[in-house]
């Protein structure tokens, strides 16, 4: 894989602090995933839950509120019953769009290239032989 490095990247303390504060804002298991799903537009709470079925309702609420406090996500509550709440990216959140899509693309390439050689990596799922017509198995072999 061809990795591009930033030319003249500063090694100053300010640069390190900027990077660290950005990673603190979007780090963790769910924040990047939630920001990624909001790139495509405004989503209601239950819509996000369907997109991320592994996250608990409580954790989703906590993560969205944290992103809201950070100024990356806007939460709009409609005064109606049943309650309607929508989430969208703020201008600051939109500023992360290229970075998030780039990280997603990098992850796909990494999993494809490096994951094959290291199937024990978390998140790597080897393709099943049934899903790959080029991969034929002999079912008559005693096992």
C-alpha positions as CSV (number, residue, x, y, z in Angstrom):
1,X,0.0,0.0,0.0
2,X,1.3,3.4,-0.9
3,X,1.3,5.6,2.2
4,X,1.5,9.3,1.7
5,X,3.3,11.3,4.4
6,X,2.7,14.9,5.1
7,X,5.7,17.0,4.1
8,X,7.1,19.3,6.7
9,X,4.8,18.0,9.5
10,X,5.6,20.0,12.5
11,X,6.8,18.2,15.6
12,X,5.8,21.0,17.8
13,X,3.9,20.6,21.0
14,X,1.0,22.6,19.6
15,X,0.7,20.2,16.7
16,X,0.7,17.2,19.0
17,X,-1.9,18.8,21.2
18,X,-4.1,19.6,18.2
19,X,-3.9,16.0,17.0
20,X,-4.6,14.6,20.5
21,X,-7.6,16.9,21.1
22,X,-9.1,15.9,17.7
23,X,-8.6,12.2,18.5
24,X,-10.2,12.7,21.9
25,X,-13.2,14.3,20.2
26,X,-13.8,11.5,17.7
27,X,-12.1,8.6,19.4
28,X,-13.7,5.6,21.0
29,X,-15.7,2.7,19.5
30,X,-18.8,4.6,18.4
31,X,-18.1,8.3,17.7
32,X,-16.5,7.8,14.3
33,X,-19.2,5.4,13.2
34,X,-21.9,7.8,14.3
35,X,-20.3,10.8,12.5
36,X,-19.9,8.6,9.4
37,X,-23.7,7.8,9.4
38,X,-24.5,11.4,9.8
39,X,-22.5,12.4,6.8
40,X,-25.4,11.3,4.6
41,X,-27.8,13.6,6.3
42,X,-30.1,14.2,9.3
43,X,-31.1,11.1,11.1
44,X,-33.7,10.4,13.8
45,X,-32.5,8.5,17.0
46,X,-34.2,5.2,16.0
47,X,-32.8,5.4,12.5
48,X,-29.3,5.6,14.0
49,X,-30.1,2.7,16.3
50,X,-31.1,0.6,13.2
51,X,-27.8,1.6,11.5
52,X,-25.8,0.6,14.6
53,X,-27.6,-2.4,16.1
54,X,-24.7,-3.4,18.3
55,X,-24.8,-0.2,20.4
56,X,-27.1,0.0,23.4
57,X,-29.7,2.7,23.6
58,X,-27.9,4.2,26.7
59,X,-24.5,4.2,25.0
60,X,-25.9,5.8,21.8
61,X,-27.5,8.5,23.9
62,X,-24.3,9.2,25.8
63,X,-22.2,9.3,22.6
64,X,-24.6,11.5,20.7
65,X,-24.8,13.9,23.7
66,X,-21.0,14.0,23.9
67,X,-20.7,14.8,20.2
68,X,-23.3,17.5,20.8
69,X,-21.4,19.0,23.7
70,X,-18.3,18.9,21.5
71,X,-20.0,21.0,18.8
72,X,-19.9,18.3,16.2
73,X,-23.5,17.2,16.2
74,X,-26.7,19.3,16.4
75,X,-29.7,17.8,18.2
76,X,-33.1,19.1,17.3
77,X,-36.1,18.3,19.5
78,X,-39.5,18.8,18.1
79,X,-42.3,19.8,20.6
80,X,-44.7,17.0,19.8
81,X,-45.9,13.7,21.1
82,X,-44.4,11.2,20.6
83,X,-41.1,13.0,20.9
84,X,-39.2,13.5,17.7
85,X,-35.4,14.1,17.9
86,X,-33.1,14.5,14.9
87,X,-29.4,14.6,14.7
88,X,-27.2,16.2,12.1
89,X,-23.6,17.4,11.7
90,X,-22.7,20.9,12.5
91,X,-20.3,22.9,10.4
92,X,-17.5,21.6,12.6
93,X,-18.8,18.1,12.2
94,X,-18.9,18.6,8.4
95,X,-15.3,19.6,8.6
96,X,-14.4,16.1,9.6
97,X,-16.2,14.5,6.6
98,X,-13.1,14.1,4.4
99,X,-11.1,12.8,7.3
100,X,-13.7,10.2,8.3
101,X,-14.2,9.0,4.7
102,X,-10.4,8.8,4.3
103,X,-10.1,6.7,7.5
104,X,-12.9,4.5,6.3
105,X,-11.1,4.0,2.9
106,X,-7.8,3.3,4.7
107,X,-9.6,0.7,7.0
108,X,-11.0,-1.1,4.0
109,X,-7.6,-1.3,2.3
110,X,-5.9,-2.3,5.5
111,X,-8.4,-5.1,6.2
112,X,-8.2,-6.3,2.6
113,X,-4.4,-6.4,2.4
114,X,-3.1,-6.8,5.9
115,X,-6.1,-8.7,7.3
116,X,-5.8,-11.6,4.9
117,X,-2.3,-12.3,6.2
118,X,-3.3,-11.7,9.8
119,X,-6.9,-13.2,10.2
120,X,-6.6,-13.0,14.0
121,X,-7.0,-9.2,13.8
122,X,-10.2,-7.8,15.4
123,X,-12.8,-7.0,12.9
124,X,-11.3,-9.2,10.1
125,X,-13.8,-11.7,8.8
126,X,-12.5,-14.1,6.2
127,X,-14.9,-14.6,3.3
128,X,-16.8,-17.9,3.6
129,X,-16.1,-20.5,0.9
130,X,-19.8,-20.5,0.0
131,X,-19.8,-16.8,-0.7
132,X,-16.8,-17.1,-3.0
133,X,-17.5,-19.2,-6.2
134,X,-13.8,-19.2,-7.0
135,X,-13.1,-21.0,-3.7
136,X,-14.3,-24.6,-4.1
137,X,-14.2,-27.1,-1.3
138,X,-14.4,-30.9,-1.5
139,X,-17.2,-32.0,0.8
140,X,-16.2,-35.7,0.4
141,X,-13.0,-35.4,2.5
142,X,-13.5,-37.2,5.8
143,X,-13.0,-34.9,8.7
